[in-house]
Amino acid sequence: MVRRSRLEVYFAILKVIEEGTNKPTRIMYKTNLSWATLQGIFTPLLDGGFIKKEKQRNSKKYYVTEKGRNALDYYIKSLDGLVKVEQAFSR
């Protein structure tokens, strides 16, 4: 089994939130993280302005900011480019 890098986890969280999952427990399940790990990852994402947190009564919801969307788009485009380069070299 291959471990994900911290960067991959950041982008997995951004992607899940961007796709509409905004409750912490659901984000945890969809990204296959423990609660403690998820809480540790939320802090830099919030502090960096990649996600924002809204409190609604007794619950919290997370949303991707414009900065987060831009970072996610750049990450996806970068991976796309790497896959194309890898395919070109494997021929």
C-alpha positions as CSV (number, residue, x, y, z in Angstrom):
1,M,0.0,0.0,0.0
2,V,1.3,3.4,-1.0
3,R,1.0,6.3,1.5
4,R,-0.2,9.6,0.3
5,S,1.9,12.7,0.7
6,R,0.6,15.5,2.8
7,L,0.2,17.6,-0.3
8,E,-2.0,14.8,-1.9
9,V,-4.1,14.8,1.2
10,Y,-4.6,18.6,1.0
11,F,-5.8,18.3,-2.5
12,A,-8.0,15.3,-1.8
13,I,-9.8,17.4,0.9
14,L,-10.1,20.4,-1.5
15,K,-11.5,18.1,-4.2
16,V,-14.1,16.5,-1.9
17,I,-15.3,19.9,-0.6
18,E,-15.4,21.3,-4.1
19,E,-17.6,18.4,-5.1
20,G,-20.1,19.4,-2.5
21,T,-19.2,17.4,0.6
22,N,-19.0,20.1,3.3
23,K,-19.6,18.4,6.7
24,P,-16.4,17.4,8.5
25,T,-17.4,13.8,9.2
26,R,-18.4,13.2,5.5
27,I,-15.1,14.8,4.4
28,M,-13.3,12.5,6.8
29,Y,-15.0,9.4,5.3
30,K,-14.6,10.4,1.6
31,T,-10.9,11.2,2.0
32,N,-10.3,8.1,4.2
33,L,-8.6,10.0,7.0
34,S,-8.8,9.7,10.8
35,W,-10.5,12.5,12.7
36,A,-7.2,13.7,14.3
37,T,-5.5,13.8,10.9
38,L,-8.4,15.7,9.3
39,Q,-8.3,18.3,12.1
40,G,-4.6,18.8,11.7
41,I,-5.0,19.3,7.9
42,F,-7.9,21.8,8.3
43,T,-5.8,24.3,10.2
44,P,-3.3,25.0,7.4
45,L,-6.0,25.0,4.8
46,L,-8.0,27.6,6.8
47,D,-5.0,29.7,7.8
48,G,-3.8,29.7,4.1
49,G,-7.2,30.9,2.9
50,F,-7.9,27.7,0.8
51,I,-11.1,26.9,2.6
52,K,-13.5,28.8,4.9
53,K,-15.6,27.5,7.8
54,E,-19.2,28.5,8.5
55,K,-20.9,27.6,11.7
56,Q,-24.6,26.8,11.4
57,R,-26.3,26.2,14.7
58,N,-24.5,23.1,16.1
59,S,-22.6,22.1,13.0
60,K,-19.7,23.4,10.9
61,K,-19.5,23.4,7.1
62,Y,-16.5,24.0,5.0
63,Y,-16.3,25.6,1.6
64,V,-13.5,26.0,-0.9
65,T,-12.4,29.6,-1.5
66,E,-11.4,31.1,-4.8
67,K,-7.8,30.6,-3.8
68,G,-8.5,27.0,-3.1
69,R,-10.2,26.5,-6.4
70,N,-7.2,28.0,-8.2
71,A,-4.8,25.8,-6.4
72,L,-6.9,22.7,-7.1
73,D,-7.2,23.6,-10.8
74,Y,-3.5,24.1,-11.1
75,Y,-2.8,20.8,-9.3
76,I,-5.2,18.9,-11.6
77,K,-3.7,20.5,-14.7
78,S,-0.2,19.7,-13.5
79,L,-1.1,16.0,-13.0
80,D,-2.7,16.0,-16.4
81,G,0.5,17.2,-17.9
82,L,2.6,14.7,-16.1
83,V,0.4,11.8,-17.3
84,K,0.8,13.0,-20.9
85,V,4.6,13.2,-20.4
86,E,4.7,9.8,-18.9
87,Q,2.6,8.3,-21.7
88,A,5.0,9.9,-24.3
89,F,8.0,8.4,-22.6
90,S,6.5,4.9,-22.3
91,R,6.0,4.5,-26.1
